[in-house]
Amino acid sequence: MFIRYTCSWLMSVAMLIASLSATEAQTLTQSNLPIVVINTTGGQTIPNEPGILADIFIYDKPGASVINDITIDTPTYTGKIDIETRGNSSQFFPKKSFGFETKDASGTTDINVSLFGMPAEEDWILNASYADKTFMRDMLTHHMARRMGSYSPRTKHVEVIVNGQYQGIYIAMEKIKRNAERVNISRLRTTDISGDDLTGGYILKIDAAVGGSSPSWTSPYPALGQTSNNPTILIEYPNAEDIQPQQQTYIQNHVTAFENALNGTSFKDPATGYRKYLDVDRAVDYFLIQEISKNVDAWRLSFFFYKEKITRGGLLKFGPPWDFDRSYGNMQWCYLNSVLPTGSWAWEYNLNCPSRPPLAPFWPKRLLEDCYFVEKLRTRYQTLRQSFLRTDSLHAFVDSNVARLTVGSPSPQSRNFQKWPILTEEIFYNEVYGNVSFAGEVADLKNWLSDHLTWMDANIGLIGLSPRPTATLAGNATVVSGQTTPLSLSFTGESPWQYTLSGGISGTATSSPTVVSVSPAQTQSYTLTSVQNACGSGTATGTALVTVQSSQADLSVNMVFANRSPAVNAPVDVSLVVSNAGPQNSEGVILRNRLPDNLNFVNTSSPAISHTAGVISVQVRDLAPGEQEVYTFTAQPTQPGYYQNAVEVSAATTTDPDSQPNSGTGDGQDDAALADLRTQTSGIGTFASPNPNQTPLPAVQANQPAPNPARVDLQLNMALASRTLTDNPVNLSVVVLNRGGLTATGVTVELQLPAGAVAEPMSGLAQAGSLLTLTFPSIAADIQHTQTVRFQFTASPPNEGVILAQVKQCNQADSDSTAGNGFENGEDDTAQTDWRRP
């Protein structure tokens, strides 16, 4: 509203005009900005505190492109104020910041007044912005905070005259207070000392304790990165005069409960952790404000937060933000990264400057250890960067406000720097102080902001302090078309995990490992392309090849000699038996039998059998599920001796679920078979089918279960120097391997030799008939010991036989075997080897 001319106003204007004659720098009668004129009684200097009475005249005509003229215009507001200087370090600047309260005509009672187009209140700030030569840092910060949807003080550029002396550009702004149009929380009366009334509202802050008038307490937890120096938490509202003991006790206990939850081992729990006490979305926005501005005072100075009653939500809310002159690169002390637009986060300031008080609480670091919070922070930033946090949008805000400071000749900014010629001067903490123009200061701010936002774009995904997830894919398989096969995904980090595979497969896993079932129509390679959790994107590795075949038939092969003891050169029939267990018809099956040396092919009546250079090939007819076919040919042994003949499936169009064709005859698969014969005339020769294509057996997987640290795991093996035993002495090696986690002691091995065999005496060996007892020394974890027994026949033995062995005794329990429970129970603490006579 416009105020009528009064005599006191006319006299003040006359005094002002009379005083504006010294220099142009101190002359102001017209401005496109609002003009604030303050006159103290008798021209008193405005003190720090307590405040003094003064008259205020505000010229702030509505509308765009208006010019306020104190020589002809009527003030839009005139009244009494109680005014004092304000600030901490800024108290030492020649250009003072002011705080004032609007009063009634008597100057005794506070009254709410709407100033500068802002909602009515009694407490106001005139921020000198002396060290921020752009006059933008506070305004930009509060603009961003308000756009995020929270209350932040409203601001407006003005020019100020005090006692006839031009003071320069100021930022008129709201003081942080409880008010429906400011921090909108419930009023806390002195009678509100129990129940829901006691629970709010409160305004608190972490700040330098200047003057010591605010009630406060010391946090039970050390400052960030410290083992002591616990931060002080001050109560801003209610003030020291009004707060009741019950109220101070309540809010201290409540904030301490929040700190306990945040510091606790279950701090991430949504029901019992810090989220029980904190408005996370508001905390995310506050965090982003500090990081976008790279405020070196973040979390440790002017850190306001507040709490409403339980019935109105009751959560702690961070903010409003306050005091950003030392931000956006406008800082020069302690360490270089504090001013650079790259290289560090604002919350890390006290980690880099541990001796710079006051110190921040542990809160921001702990919040970054929760992936839930980090994901919200990252998502919120990336979302807002697409709207009002775009670099061009923020630059436009700066430019629009700068434009108002450069209107006219002289313009408001030129008047300010004529009054305060500091553009080339370092002001306390300025990082950039070599500019010769206001435009240079603004350009530096905008360039810093562009560089910093670019750095944040690249690094916001790395701000979390919890490990990033990893995921590994495995699951090579061969299937029939239409068959499902599992792929295995193993994860590290916090669940749940979101993953993506090639082929358009994606999902969310809550446990590790997780099985993903696939049923490709044709052979397909699956690659794990991405993994992420609440902590961000992680490392994805692994490929699984699923080979698809047209149909499946489970083949088994057997071989039978019609006579296993033929005479030399006598013909003997060899039958090859092929069976199909299904589920589909077998197709394109070929058998291959590489005959041992001196076992010659004679003939066959089967057209399916062919012979070339000692290799028998059989074209097997297609077999339905449950069918078998026998193919017979005649062979003859041409030398005396022992023959081992082997056959395998060398090719098949259909897939075998438990065998692979042409993989060799020594891998135990059921698509291969072995039969032996011994000629009636003894000979020293042993003749076996060649096995040139044997597929190597798979290596022991690294993910085998870890050894049990409380048990041994003994494995026994034996080997004869020659399996054809003559009357000469022969060496038998006995090997005991301990795969457990505990050292094995008192180990003895019992061996059963052939009848008529006698061992040579040696240390640790005892013989009773055909039984030998062999004593081993202690065997440490993952160590093997070998002892060699030498024996020979002293009586006529049988023609062939088997030597048996078992671990007879051990002082420790074995994780998968029982010592002394027999030679042929299949446990890995038994062994056997066969032998024959020449």
C-alpha positions in Angstrom: 0.0 0.0 0.0 1.1 3.6 -0.5 1.5 5.8 2.7 0.4 9.4 2.9 3.0 12.2 3.1 3.7 13.1 6.7 5.7 16.0 8.1 8.3 13.6 9.5 8.7 12.0 6.0 9.1 15.4 4.3 11.7 16.5 6.8 13.6 13.2 6.3 13.6 13.7 2.6 14.8 17.2 2.9 17.6 16.2 5.2 18.5 13.3 2.8 18.7 15.5 -0.3 20.8 18.0 1.6 23.3 15.4 2.6 23.7 13.9 -0.9 26.3 16.3 -2.2 29.6 14.7 -1.4 30.3 12.3 -4.2 28.4 10.5 -6.9 29.1 7.3 -5.1 27.0 8.4 -2.2 24.2 9.9 -4.2 21.0 8.1 -4.7 17.6 9.7 -5.5 16.3 7.3 -8.3 16.6 3.6 -8.9 14.8 0.9 -10.7 15.2 -1.1 -7.5 13.3 -0.5 -4.3 15.0 2.1 -2.1 15.2 1.7 1.7 15.9 4.8 3.7 16.7 4.4 7.4 17.2 7.2 9.8 18.3 6.7 13.4 17.6 9.2 16.1 20.3 11.8 16.1 22.2 9.8 13.4 23.2 7.1 15.8 25.4 4.3 14.5 23.5 1.1 14.3 24.9 -1.3 16.9 25.3 -5.0 16.9 22.9 -5.6 19.8 20.6 -4.6 21.3 18.9 -2.8 18.5 17.9 0.9 18.4 14.8 2.6 17.2 14.8 4.1 13.7 12.5 5.4 11.0 12.2 3.4 7.8 10.9 4.6 4.4 10.5 2.1 1.6 10.0 3.2 -2.0 8.8 0.1 -3.9 6.3 1.0 -6.5 4.5 -2.0 -8.1 5.0 -3.0 -11.7 7.8 -3.7 -14.1 10.3 -1.1 -15.4 9.3 1.4 -12.7 11.7 4.0 -11.3 11.5 4.8 -7.6 12.3 8.5 -6.9 12.6 9.5 -3.3 12.4 13.2 -4.2 8.9 13.0 -5.6 7.4 9.6 -4.7 5.4 8.7 -1.7 6.9 5.9 0.3 5.1 2.6 0.0 5.8 2.1 3.6 6.9 4.3 6.5 7.2 3.3 10.1 9.2 2.6 13.1 11.8 -0.3 13.3 14.1 -1.7 15.9 17.4 -2.3 14.0 20.8 -3.9 14.7 23.7 -5.2 12.7 23.8 -8.9 12.2 26.1 -11.7 11.1 29.3 -13.4 12.5 32.4 -12.8 10.4 30.5 -10.2 8.4 30.4 -7.9 11.4 33.9 -6.9 10.6 33.0 -5.7 7.1 32.6 -1.9 6.6 29.3 -2.6 4.8 27.0 -4.0 7.5 24.1 -6.3 7.2 21.1 -5.4 9.3 18.2 -7.1 11.0 15.1 -5.2 11.9 11.7 -5.6 13.5 8.7 -3.5 12.4 7.1 -1.6 15.3 4.0 0.4 15.9 4.0 4.2 15.9 5.2 4.2 19.6 8.1 2.0 18.8 7.2 -0.4 21.6 5.1 -3.2 20.0 6.1 -5.5 17.1 3.6 -5.4 14.2 3.4 -7.7 11.2 3.9 -5.7 7.9 4.0 -6.8 4.3 7.2 -5.5 2.8 8.7 -5.8 -0.7 5.7 -7.8 -1.8 6.3 -10.5 0.8 3.8 -11.9 3.3 3.4 -9.8 6.5 5.8 -10.4 9.3 7.8 -8.4 11.8 11.3 -9.8 11.4 13.4 -8.8 8.3 16.9 -9.0 7.0 18.9 -6.6 4.9 21.8 -8.7 3.6 24.8 -6.6 2.6 26.3 -9.3 0.3 29.6 -7.5 0.8 31.8 -10.5 0.0 29.5 -11.9 -2.7 30.2 -9.3 -5.4 27.5 -10.8 -7.7 24.7 -10.3 -5.1 23.4 -13.6 -6.5 24.5 -16.5 -4.4 21.9 -16.3 -1.6 19.1 -15.4 -4.1 20.0 -18.3 -6.4 20.0 -20.8 -3.6 16.7 -19.7 -2.2 15.2 -19.7 -5.7 16.3 -23.3 -6.1 15.0 -24.4 -2.7 11.6 -22.8 -3.3 11.3 -24.5 -6.8 12.0 -27.8 -5.0 8.7 -27.3 -3.1 9.9 -26.2 0.3 9.8 -22.9 2.1 12.9 -20.8 1.7 13.2 -17.1 2.5 11.9 -14.8 -0.2 14.4 -12.3 -1.5 14.6 -9.0 -3.4 17.4 -6.6 -4.4 17.1 -3.1 -2.9 19.3 -0.1 -2.4 19.8 1.3 1.1 20.5 4.7 2.5 21.3 5.0 6.3 21.3 8.4 7.9 21.7 10.1 4.6 24.7 7.9 3.5 24.3 5.6 0.5 25.1 2.0 1.6 24.8 0.1 -1.7 22.9 -2.9 -3.0 21.3 -5.2 -0.3 19.2 -8.3 -0.4 16.0 -7.7 1.4 14.9 -11.1 2.7 12.7 -12.9 5.2 14.3 -14.1 8.5 13.7 -17.7 9.3 10.8 -17.8 11.7 7.8 -19.8 12.7 5.0 -18.4 10.7 2.3 -19.7 8.4 4.0 -18.0 5.5 7.6 -19.0 6.6 8.4 -22.2 8.6 4.8 -23.3 8.9 4.8 -25.3 12.2 2.5 -25.1 15.2 3.0 -22.4 17.8 4.5 -23.9 21.0 3.0 -22.1 24.0 4.6 -22.1 27.4 1.6 -24.3 28.6 2.3 -27.0 26.0 4.3 -29.3 28.2 2.6 -32.7 27.7 0.9 -35.0 25.1 0.8 -34.1 21.5 1.1 -30.3 22.3 4.6 -30.9 23.6 5.8 -32.5 20.3 6.0 -29.4 18.2 6.8 -27.2 16.7 10.5 -26.6 17.2 13.2 -24.9 15.0 16.7 -26.0 15.6 20.1 -25.3 14.1 23.7 -26.3 14.1 25.8 -23.1 14.1 28.5 -21.1 15.8 27.2 -20.3 19.2 27.4 -16.5 19.0 26.2 -14.6 22.1 25.2 -17.8 23.9 21.5 -16.8 24.2 19.9 -19.9 22.6 19.2 -23.0 24.6 21.4 -25.8 23.4 22.9 -29.2 24.1 25.9 -31.2 22.9 25.3 -34.1 20.5 26.3 -37.5 22.1 28.2 -38.3 18.8 31.5 -36.9 17.6 31.7 -34.6 14.7 32.2 -35.9 11.1 35.5 -37.7 10.9 36.3 -36.9 14.5 36.6 -38.9 17.7 35.5 -36.0 19.9 34.4 -32.3 19.2 30.8 -33.2 19.4 28.6 -30.6 17.6 26.3 -28.3 19.5 22.6 -28.2 18.6 20.8 -24.9 19.3 17.1 -24.3 19.8 16.0 -21.4 17.7 12.3 -21.6 18.5 11.0 -21.4 21.2 13.5 -18.7 22.3 15.4 -18.8 25.6 12.7 -16.6 27.3 9.8 -18.9 26.4 11.0 -22.4 26.3 10.0 -24.7 29.2 12.2 -27.4 30.7 9.8 -30.1 29.5 10.0 -28.8 26.0 13.8 -28.6 25.9 14.0 -32.2 27.4 11.6 -33.5 24.8 13.2 -32.0 21.7 16.7 -33.0 22.9 15.6 -36.6 23.6 13.8 -36.7 20.2 16.9 -35.5 18.2 19.1 -37.8 20.2 16.8 -40.7 19.3 17.2 -39.8 15.7 21.0 -39.7 16.1 20.9 -43.1 17.9 18.9 -44.6 15.0 21.1 -43.1 12.4 24.2 -44.4 14.1 22.8 -47.8 14.9 23.5 -51.1 13.1 19.9 -51.2 11.8 19.9 -47.6 10.6 18.6 -48.6 7.2 15.5 -50.3 8.6 12.5 -48.2 7.4 10.6 -48.9 10.6 13.2 -48.7 13.3 16.1 -46.8 11.6 16.5 -43.1 10.9 13.5 -43.0 8.5 11.3 -43.3 11.5 12.4 -39.7 12.5 13.4 -38.0 9.3 11.6 -36.6 6.3 13.8 -38.2 3.7 12.5 -36.3 0.7 13.2 -33.0 2.4 16.6 -34.2 3.5 17.4 -35.1 -0.1 16.5 -31.6 -1.3 18.5 -30.0 1.4 21.5 -32.2 0.6 21.3 -31.3 -3.1 21.1 -27.5 -2.3 24.4 -27.9 -0.3 26.1 -29.9 -3.1 24.9 -27.7 -6.0 26.2 -24.6 -4.3 29.2 -26.5 -2.8 28.6 -24.6 0.4 31.7 -24.8 2.6 29.4 -24.0 5.6 27.2 -27.0 4.8 26.0 -29.0 7.8 28.1 -27.0 10.2 27.0 -23.4 10.1 23.5 -22.0 9.7 22.1 -25.6 9.4 18.5 -25.2 10.3 16.0 -28.0 10.8 12.6 -28.2 12.4 9.9 -30.5 13.8 6.1 -30.3 13.7 3.7 -32.0 16.1 3.3 -35.7 15.9 -0.4 -35.3 14.7 0.9 -33.1 11.9 3.6 -35.5 10.7 6.2 -35.1 13.4 9.2 -35.8 11.2 12.4 -33.8 11.4 12.8 -31.6 8.3 16.1 -30.2 7.1 16.1 -26.5 6.1 15.4 -23.8 5.3 18.8 -23.2 3.8 20.6 -20.1 5.0 23.8 -18.0 4.4 25.4 -18.9 1.1 27.9 -16.1 0.6 30.7 -18.7 1.0 29.5 -21.0 -1.8 29.6 -21.4 -5.6 33.5 -21.2 -5.5 33.5 -18.0 -3.4 35.8 -19.4 -0.8 39.5 -19.4 -0.3 40.9 -21.3 2.7 41.8 -24.7 4.0 42.1 -26.7 0.8 41.9 -26.2 -2.9 39.0 -28.5 -3.7 36.7 -26.4 -1.5 36.5 -23.8 -4.2 37.0 -25.9 -7.3 33.9 -26.9 -9.3 35.3 -30.4 -9.5 37.0 -33.0 -7.3 35.0 -33.1 -4.1 31.6 -32.9 -2.5 30.5 -30.2 -0.1 29.7 -32.7 2.7 33.4 -33.7 2.7 34.6 -30.3 3.9 35.4 -31.3 7.4 37.1 -34.5 6.3 39.5 -32.4 4.3 39.6 -29.6 6.9 39.3 -31.5 10.2 40.5 -28.5 12.3 38.1 -26.0 10.8 35.3 -25.3 13.4 32.5 -25.5 13.9 32.4 -29.1 12.8 29.6 -30.9 10.9 27.7 -33.8 12.5 28.2 -37.3 11.2 24.7 -37.2 9.6 25.5 -36.6 5.9 28.1 -39.3 5.7 25.9 -41.9 7.4 23.0 -41.0 5.1 25.2 -41.8 2.1 25.8 -45.2 3.5 22.1 -46.1 2.9 21.4 -47.0 -0.7 17.8 -46.1 -0.3 18.8 -42.5 0.5 21.4 -42.4 -2.2 19.0 -43.6 -4.9 16.5 -40.9 -3.9 19.3 -38.3 -4.0 20.5 -39.5 -7.4 17.0 -39.8 -8.9 15.9 -36.4 -7.6 19.0 -34.7 -9.0 18.7 -36.3 -12.4 15.0 -35.4 -12.5 15.4 -31.8 -11.6 18.3 -31.4 -14.0 15.7 -31.9 -16.7 13.7 -28.9 -15.5 14.6 -25.9 -13.4 18.0 -27.2 -12.5 19.1 -27.1 -16.1 22.2 -25.0 -16.5 20.5 -22.7 -18.9 17.6 -22.3 -16.6 19.8 -21.3 -13.6 21.8 -19.0 -15.9 18.6 -17.3 -17.0 17.6 -16.7 -13.3 21.0 -15.1 -12.7 20.8 -13.0 -15.9 17.3 -11.8 -15.1 18.3 -10.5 -11.7 21.6 -9.1 -12.9 19.7 -7.2 -15.5 17.9 -5.3 -12.8 21.3 -4.3 -11.2 22.6 -2.8 -14.4 19.7 -0.4 -15.3 20.5 3.2 -15.7 23.7 5.4 -15.6 24.9 5.0 -13.0 23.3 1.6 -12.4 22.8 0.1 -9.0 25.9 -2.1 -9.3 28.1 0.8 -10.4 26.9 2.9 -7.5 27.6 0.1 -5.1 31.1 -0.4 -6.3 31.8 3.3 -6.3 30.8 3.3 -2.7 32.7 0.1 -2.0 35.6 -0.2 -4.6 36.4 -3.9 -3.8 36.1 -5.6 -7.2 39.9 -6.1 -7.3 40.2 -6.7 -3.6 40.2 -10.0 -1.7 37.4 -9.9 0.8 38.2 -12.4 3.6 37.6 -15.5 1.6 37.0 -14.6 -2.0 38.6 -17.1 -4.4 38.2 -14.8 -7.4 39.1 -11.2 -6.6 40.9 -10.0 -9.7 37.9 -8.9 -11.7 37.8 -5.3 -12.8 34.0 -5.4 -13.5 30.8 -6.6 -12.1 30.2 -8.5 -15.4 33.4 -10.4 -14.8 32.1 -11.5 -11.3 28.9 -12.7 -12.8 30.6 -14.6 -15.6 32.9 -16.3 -13.1 29.8 -17.4 -11.1 28.0 -18.8 -14.2 31.1 -20.5 -15.5 31.7 -22.1 -12.1 28.1 -23.3 -11.9 28.3 -24.8 -15.4 31.5 -26.7 -14.6 30.2 -27.9 -11.2 26.9 -29.1 -12.6 28.8 -31.0 -15.4 31.0 -32.6 -12.7 27.9 -33.5 -10.7 26.2 -35.0 -13.7 29.2 -37.3 -14.2 29.7 -38.1 -10.5 26.3 -38.2 -8.9 26.2 -41.9 -9.5 29.3 -42.3 -7.3 28.2 -40.2 -4.3 27.1 -43.3 -2.3 29.4 -44.8 0.2 28.1 -48.4 0.0 29.7 -50.8 -2.4 28.3 -51.0 -5.9 26.6 -54.3 -6.9 28.2 -56.9 -9.0 26.5 -59.7 -10.9 27.8 -62.8 -12.7 26.0 -64.9 -15.3 26.6 -68.7 -15.8 24.7 -71.6 -17.3 26.0 -73.0 -20.6 23.6 -75.8 -21.7 22.5 -77.9 -24.6 18.7 -78.4 -24.9 16.1 -79.6 -27.3 13.9 -76.9 -28.9 11.1 -76.0 -26.5 13.0 -77.2 -23.4 13.7 -74.8 -20.5 17.1 -74.5 -19.0 18.2 -72.4 -16.0 20.7 -69.5 -16.1 22.3 -68.7 -12.8 22.8 -65.1 -11.6 25.1 -64.4 -8.6 25.1 -61.0 -7.0 27.0 -59.0 -4.4 25.9 -55.9 -2.6 22.5 -55.0 -1.2 19.3 -56.6 -2.5 17.1 -56.1 -4.4 19.0 -56.1 -7.7 17.7 -55.0 -11.1 19.4 -56.9 -14.0 19.3 -56.9 -17.8 20.3 -59.7 -20.1 20.7 -59.6 -23.9 17.6 -60.8 -25.7 15.3 -58.4 -23.9 15.4 -60.3 -20.5 15.2 -58.1 -17.4 14.0 -58.6 -13.8 14.5 -58.0 -10.1 16.3 -60.5 -7.8 16.0 -60.6 -4.1 18.4 -63.5 -3.4 21.7 -64.7 -4.7 22.1 -66.9 -6.6 18.9 -66.4 -8.6 17.8 -68.7 -11.4 16.4 -67.3 -14.6 14.7 -69.8 -16.9 15.1 -69.5 -20.6 13.7 -71.5 -23.5 15.2 -70.3 -26.7 13.9 -71.5 -30.1 17.4 -71.6 -31.5 21.0 -71.6 -30.2 21.5 -68.3 -28.3 24.2 -66.6 -26.3 23.0 -64.6 -23.3 25.1 -61.8 -21.9 24.5 -60.0 -18.6 24.5 -56.4 -19.7 23.7 -54.4 -16.5 23.0 -54.7 -12.8 22.0 -52.0 -10.4 20.5 -51.7 -6.9 19.7 -48.7 -4.7 23.4 -47.9 -4.6 23.6 -47.4 -8.3 24.8 -49.2 -11.4 27.4 -52.0 -10.9 29.6 -54.4 -12.8 27.9 -57.1 -14.8 29.9 -60.0 -16.3 29.3 -63.4 -17.8 27.9 -65.1 -20.9 25.9 -68.3 -21.1 25.6 -70.3 -24.4 22.4 -72.3 -24.8 22.7 -74.7 -27.7 19.4 -75.8 -29.1 19.1 -79.2 -30.8 16.1 -80.4 -32.7 15.3 -83.5 -30.6 16.6 -85.6 -27.7 17.4 -89.3 -27.2 19.1 -90.8 -24.2 21.4 -93.5 -25.7 23.4 -96.1 -23.9 25.8 -98.6 -25.4 27.0 -102.1 -24.3 29.5 -104.5 -25.7 29.6 -108.3 -25.3 32.3 -110.8 -26.3 30.7 -114.2 -27.1 33.9 -115.8 -25.6 36.1 -114.0 -23.2 38.8 -116.7 -23.2 39.3 -117.6 -26.9 42.4 -119.3 -28.3 44.9 -117.3 -30.2 43.6 -116.8 -33.8 40.2 -118.2 -32.9 37.3 -116.1 -34.1 35.1 -114.5 -31.5 31.8 -112.7 -32.1 31.5 -109.1 -30.8 28.0 -107.7 -30.1 27.4 -103.9 -29.9 24.1 -103.1 -28.2 22.5 -99.6 -28.6 19.5 -98.7 -26.5 17.3 -95.5 -26.6 15.6 -94.4 -23.3 13.9 -91.5 -25.2 12.1 -89.2 -25.0 12.4 -88.8 -28.8 13.5 -91.0 -31.6 17.3 -91.3 -32.0 18.6 -90.0 -35.4 21.9 -90.1 -37.2 23.7 -92.3 -34.7 27.1 -93.7 -35.6 29.1 -96.1 -33.4 32.9 -96.2 -33.6 35.0 -99.1 -32.3 38.7 -98.7 -32.6 40.0 -102.3 -32.3 43.0 -102.9 -30.1 46.3 -103.9 -31.8 46.3 -107.6 -32.7 42.5 -107.9 -32.5 41.6 -108.1 -36.2 38.3 -107.7 -38.0 37.2 -110.8 -39.7 33.7 -110.3 -41.1 30.1 -109.3 -40.5 26.7 -110.0 -41.9 25.3 -106.6 -41.1 25.2 -104.0 -43.9 25.2 -101.3 -41.2 28.8 -102.2 -40.2 31.9 -101.1 -42.1 35.6 -101.6 -41.4 38.5 -99.5 -42.3 42.1 -99.8 -41.0 41.1 -101.3 -37.7 38.1 -99.0 -37.1 34.6 -100.4 -37.0 31.8 -98.0 -37.9 28.1 -98.7 -37.4 25.3 -96.8 -39.0 22.6 -97.3 -36.3 19.0 -97.2 -37.5 16.7 -94.7 -35.9 15.4 -96.1 -32.6 12.1 -95.2 -31.0 12.0 -94.6 -27.2 12.5 -98.0 -25.4 14.0 -99.7 -28.5 17.4 -101.3 -28.7 19.4 -102.8 -31.6 22.3 -105.3 -31.7 25.1 -105.2 -34.3 27.5 -108.1 -34.5 30.8 -108.7 -36.2 33.6 -111.3 -35.9 37.1 -110.6 -34.8 40.1 -112.7 -33.8 43.0 -112.2 -31.4 46.3 -112.9 -33.2 48.7 -112.6 -30.2 48.4 -114.1 -26.7 47.5 -111.5 -24.0 44.9 -109.3 -22.4 42.5 -107.3 -24.7 40.4 -104.2 -23.8 38.0 -103.2 -26.5 36.1 -99.9 -26.4 33.2 -98.5 -28.4 31.4 -95.1 -28.3 28.7 -93.0 -30.0 30.8 -90.9 -32.3 28.0 -88.8 -33.9 24.2 -88.2 -33.5 21.8 -85.7 -34.8 19.7 -85.9 -31.7 20.9 -84.6 -28.3 21.8 -87.0 -25.5 20.8 -85.4 -22.1 23.6 -87.1 -20.2 26.3 -87.8 -22.8 28.3 -86.1 -25.5 29.2 -87.9 -28.7 32.8 -88.3 -29.7 34.0 -87.3 -26.2 36.2 -90.4 -25.7 35.7 -93.7 -24.0 37.2 -92.9 -20.7 34.8 -90.3 -19.2 32.2 -92.7 -17.8 29.4 -91.6 -20.0 26.8 -94.3 -20.9 27.2 -93.8 -24.6 30.5 -95.7 -24.4 31.2 -99.3 -23.4 34.3 -101.5 -22.6 34.7 -105.3 -22.8 37.8 -107.4 -22.3 39.1 -110.9 -23.1 42.1 -112.9 -22.3 43.5 -115.5 -24.6 43.9 -119.1 -23.4 47.6 -118.9 -24.0 49.1 -116.6 -21.5 51.2 -113.7 -22.8 52.8 -110.6 -21.5 50.9 -108.2 -23.8 48.1 -105.9 -22.9 46.2 -104.4 -25.9 43.6 -101.6 -25.6 41.5 -99.6 -28.0 43.0 -96.3 -28.8 41.2 -93.3 -27.3 42.6 -90.2 -29.2 39.5 -87.9 -28.7 39.1 -88.1 -25.0 37.6 -84.8 -23.7 39.4 -83.5 -20.6 37.5 -83.9 -17.4 36.3 -80.5 -16.0 38.6 -78.8 -13.5 37.5 -78.6 -9.9 35.3 -75.6 -9.5 36.6 -72.7 -7.4 33.2 -72.4 -5.7 33.5 -75.8 -4.0 32.4 -75.7 -0.4 35.1 -74.4 1.9 36.8 -77.0 4.1 35.2 -77.6 7.5 37.7 -76.0 9.9 36.6 -78.4 12.6 37.1 -81.6 10.6 39.5 -83.5 8.4 38.6 -84.8 5.0 40.9 -87.7 4.1 41.1 -89.0 0.5 43.0 -92.2 -0.3 44.6 -93.2 -3.6 46.9 -96.1 -4.6 49.0 -96.8 -7.7 51.1 -99.9 -8.7 54.4 -99.3 -10.5 53.2 -102.1 -12.8 49.8 -103.7 -12.9 51.2 -106.9 -14.4 52.8 -108.7 -11.4 55.7 -111.1 -11.9 57.7 -112.8 -9.2 60.0 -109.7 -8.9 59.4 -107.0 -6.2 57.0 -104.2 -7.1 56.3 -100.8 -5.6 52.8 -99.8 -4.4 52.4 -96.1 -3.7 49.8 -95.1 -1.0 48.7 -91.4 -1.1 46.6 -89.8 1.7 45.4 -86.2 1.0 43.7 -84.1 3.7 41.1 -81.7 2.1 39.7 -80.7 5.5 40.5 -77.6 7.6 42.0 -79.5 10.5 45.3 -81.3 10.8 44.9 -85.1 10.8 46.8 -87.1 13.4 47.0 -90.8 14.2 46.3 -91.8 10.6 46.8 -95.5 9.7 45.9 -97.2 6.4 45.0 -100.8 6.1 45.9 -102.7 2.8 44.8 -106.1 1.7 47.5 -107.7 -0.5 47.1 -110.7 -2.8 47.5 -114.1 -1.2 51.2 -115.1 -1.1 52.4 -111.5 -1.2 55.0 -110.4 1.4 56.0 -106.7 2.0 59.5 -105.7 2.7 60.0 -104.4 6.3 59.9 -100.6 6.7 59.3 -98.0 9.4 55.6 -97.6 10.3 54.6 -100.9 8.5 53.1 -104.0 10.2 51.9 -107.1 8.3 49.5 -109.8 9.6 48.9 -112.3 6.8 47.7 -110.5 3.8 46.8 -107.4 5.8 49.2 -104.5 6.1 48.9 -101.6 8.5 50.7 -98.4 7.4 51.2 -95.5 9.8 51.3 -91.9 8.5 52.7 -88.8 10.2 50.4 -85.7 10.9 48.8 -84.4 7.7 48.1 -80.7 7.7 45.1 -79.1 5.9 45.4 -79.4 2.0 48.6 -81.5 2.3 49.2 -85.0 1.0 51.6 -87.7 2.2 52.8 -90.6 0.1 54.4 -93.9 1.4 55.6 -96.6 -0.9 55.3 -100.3 0.1 57.5 -102.8 -1.7 56.3 -106.4 -2.0 56.7 -109.6 -4.0 55.1 -113.1 -4.2 56.6 -115.9 -2.2 53.9 -118.4 -3.1 52.0 -119.1 -6.2 49.2 -116.4 -6.5 46.0 -116.4 -8.6 46.1 -115.1 -12.2 44.4 -111.7 -11.3 43.0 -109.8 -8.4 42.4 -106.5 -6.7 44.4 -104.8 -3.9 42.2 -103.0 -1.4 42.9 -100.1 1.0 41.0 -98.1 3.6 41.8 -95.4 6.2 41.7 -97.6 9.3 42.1 -94.9 12.0 42.3 -91.1 12.5 42.1 -89.2 15.7 39.8 -86.6 14.1 36.3 -86.9 12.6 36.2 -87.0 8.8 33.6 -84.6 7.2 32.4 -87.3 4.7 33.8 -90.7 5.7 34.1 -93.1 8.6 37.5 -94.6 9.3 37.7 -98.4 9.5 34.2 -99.2 8.2 35.3 -101.4 5.2 37.1 -101.5 1.9 34.2 -101.3 -0.5 31.7 -98.8 0.8 32.4 -96.1 -1.9 33.7 -93.5 0.5 36.7 -91.4 -0.5 38.9 -92.8 2.2 39.0 -96.2 0.3 41.0 -97.1 -2.8 41.6 -100.2 -5.0 43.7 -101.2 -7.9 43.6 -104.3 -10.0 46.5 -106.5 -11.2 47.1 -109.6 -13.2 49.9 -112.1 -13.7 51.7 -112.4 -17.1 
